[in-house]
Amino acid sequence: MKEITVGYELPKEVWLEVADRIMEFAPAAAELLQRNGSREAAEDFLTDMKLACQAVCYVAEFARDKCRIITVPD
């Protein structure tokens, strides 16, 4: 049976750059949520972004060949 792949594989460095960008963006977004009066939402958001960052780092290390990027037209 032939293996089916859709999209393209990204190098480890790109995935790690994505993780860095998540952690650069997350604190500012959480601060905005907190300023709008929801400290709990800000903390939850920051926790979710940390989890997302860990997932992206896992992909970078162990699953680049299983996670594909698919270009979506505008």
Secondary structure as the mmCIF struct_conf table of DSSP 4:
data_model
#
loop_
_struct_conf.conf_type_id
_struct_conf.id
_struct_conf.beg_label_comp_id
_struct_conf.beg_label_asym_id
_struct_conf.beg_label_seq_id
_struct_conf.end_label_comp_id
_struct_conf.end_label_asym_id
_struct_conf.end_label_seq_id
BEND BEND1 GLY A 7 GLY A 7
STRN STRN1 TYR A 8 TYR A 8
HELX_LH_PP_P HELX_LH_PP_P1 GLU A 9 PRO A 11
HELX_RH_AL_P HELX_RH_AL_P1 LYS A 12 ARG A 35
TURN_TY1_P TURN_TY1_P1 ASN A 36 GLY A 37
HELX_RH_AL_P HELX_RH_AL_P2 ARG A 39 TYR A 58
HELX_RH_PI_P HELX_RH_PI_P1 VAL A 59 ALA A 63
TURN_TY1_P TURN_TY1_P2 ARG A 64 LYS A 66
STRN STRN2 ILE A 69 ILE A 69
#
